[in-house]
Amino acid sequence: MSRRRHLLFDPLEARELLSRMHHPLAHVHRGRPAVAMVQKPLSLSGTLTVENQASVSNSNQLGGTSTSIPIRGQLAGIGPVHGLWLENSDSLGNYVGPDTITIRAPHGAFTIAFSNASPGPVHRIGKMVYYQHDQHIISSSGTFAHSTETGTIDLNLSPSQSSVDSLTLNG
């Protein structure tokens, strides 16, 4: 006489515990074996034009503001790209970071983050004025999946220094 056994469940993870199940399928590996995720270095360099006239601001329930600004340009090794620069502020207009830039290319996308909380020293090259910040990839997909990158981003100001005209990635 054989006993009928029920599957046991782990209450924390809601997974079947097959170790106590006496069935031919209990020890069969299901699915593919885990593949180690290899991180690929990605070198980002190029300039992205900021389309300030197409920016959109939205308020949230707490009175904060989220502004998205379209960007487009050319990055070395990737080609033409486009995306959105997202910056946030609280109800008092104070910076809430980090800023993110999601860049889309024909074969994937990635998001980089940087903090614009303290602009740091002003850099000048001739008439060009910019602020430089450290940046890094926080998510990626497609051919850029599992990419790593760190570098700097330059916020290049307009001649009147009232807005950012372009972003230069230095990777």
C-alpha positions in Angstrom: 0.0 0.0 0.0 1.5 3.3 -1.0 0.8 6.6 0.6 -0.2 9.6 -1.4 2.1 12.6 -0.7 1.3 16.2 -1.3 3.7 18.8 -2.4 5.1 21.0 0.3 5.3 24.8 -0.1 7.7 27.2 1.3 5.6 30.1 2.7 8.3 32.7 2.2 9.0 32.0 -1.4 5.8 30.2 -2.6 7.9 27.6 -4.4 7.3 23.8 -4.5 9.7 21.9 -2.4 10.5 18.8 -4.5 13.1 17.3 -2.2 10.5 15.3 -0.2 8.5 14.3 -3.3 9.2 10.7 -4.4 8.3 10.9 -8.1 10.5 10.3 -11.1 10.1 13.9 -12.2 11.1 15.2 -8.8 14.8 15.2 -9.7 14.6 16.2 -13.3 16.1 19.6 -14.0 13.5 22.0 -15.4 14.5 24.7 -17.8 17.9 25.8 -18.8 20.9 25.9 -16.5 21.7 29.3 -15.1 24.0 31.3 -17.3 26.5 33.6 -15.7 25.8 37.2 -16.7 28.9 38.7 -18.2 29.2 42.4 -17.9 30.4 44.1 -21.0 32.2 47.4 -20.8 30.6 50.1 -22.9 32.4 53.3 -23.9 30.1 56.2 -24.3 31.4 59.3 -26.1 29.5 61.8 -28.1 27.2 64.8 -27.9 23.5 64.8 -27.6 21.3 67.8 -28.5 18.8 68.9 -25.9 15.4 69.9 -27.4 14.3 72.3 -24.6 11.4 73.6 -26.6 9.8 70.1 -26.6 10.2 69.6 -22.8 7.2 68.5 -20.8 6.6 69.1 -17.1 4.2 67.1 -14.9 3.2 67.6 -11.3 2.8 64.8 -8.9 0.4 64.4 -6.0 2.9 65.8 -3.5 3.5 69.0 -5.5 6.8 67.9 -7.0 7.6 68.3 -10.7 9.0 65.9 -13.2 10.4 67.3 -16.4 11.3 65.2 -19.5 13.3 66.7 -22.2 13.9 64.9 -25.6 17.5 64.4 -26.7 19.1 63.1 -29.9 22.5 62.8 -31.3 25.4 60.5 -32.3 27.5 58.3 -29.9 30.7 56.7 -31.0 30.4 53.0 -31.6 26.6 53.1 -31.4 25.5 55.6 -34.1 22.4 57.7 -34.1 20.4 57.7 -30.8 17.4 59.4 -29.2 15.9 59.5 -25.8 14.7 61.4 -22.8 16.4 63.3 -20.0 14.3 63.2 -16.8 14.9 65.6 -13.9 12.8 66.0 -10.8 12.1 68.6 -8.1 10.1 68.6 -4.9 7.1 70.9 -4.1 9.6 73.7 -3.1 11.5 73.5 -6.4 14.5 71.8 -4.8 16.4 69.2 -6.8 15.5 65.6 -6.3 18.0 63.3 -8.0 19.5 61.6 -9.6 18.8 62.8 -13.1 18.4 60.0 -15.6 18.9 59.8 -19.4 17.3 56.9 -21.3 19.0 56.5 -24.6 17.5 54.3 -27.4 19.4 52.9 -30.3 18.4 50.5 -33.1 19.5 47.4 -31.1 18.8 48.3 -27.5 18.5 50.9 -24.8 20.3 52.0 -21.6 19.7 54.4 -18.8 22.5 56.5 -17.3 22.2 58.4 -14.0 24.1 61.4 -12.7 23.6 63.9 -9.8 23.1 67.5 -10.6 22.6 68.4 -6.9 25.8 70.4 -6.7 26.9 71.8 -10.0 30.5 72.0 -8.9 33.0 74.3 -10.7 32.2 75.9 -14.0 34.4 74.8 -16.8 35.2 77.1 -19.7 36.7 76.4 -23.1 36.6 79.6 -25.1 33.0 80.8 -25.1 31.7 77.4 -24.1 30.6 77.0 -20.5 29.7 73.6 -18.9 29.3 71.7 -15.7 30.8 68.2 -15.4 29.3 65.3 -13.4 30.1 61.6 -12.9 27.7 59.2 -14.6 27.1 55.5 -14.9 24.7 53.0 -16.5 21.9 51.9 -14.2 19.9 49.7 -16.6 20.3 48.3 -20.1 18.6 46.0 -22.6 19.1 44.5 -26.1 22.7 44.5 -27.3 23.6 46.7 -24.3 22.2 44.2 -21.8 24.5 43.8 -18.8 26.8 46.6 -20.0 28.8 48.6 -17.5 30.2 52.1 -18.0 31.4 54.9 -15.9 32.5 58.3 -17.1 31.5 61.9 -17.0 28.7 64.0 -18.6 29.1 67.6 -19.5 26.1 69.9 -19.3 26.9 72.4 -22.0 25.1 75.7 -21.4 23.5 78.0 -24.0 25.3 81.3 -24.8 23.0 83.1 -22.3 23.8 80.4 -19.7 20.1 80.1 -19.0 19.6 76.5 -20.2 21.4 73.3 -21.2 22.0 73.2 -25.0 23.7 69.8 -25.2 25.1 66.9 -23.2 28.5 65.5 -23.9 29.2 61.9 -22.7 32.8 61.1 -22.0 33.4 57.4 -21.5 
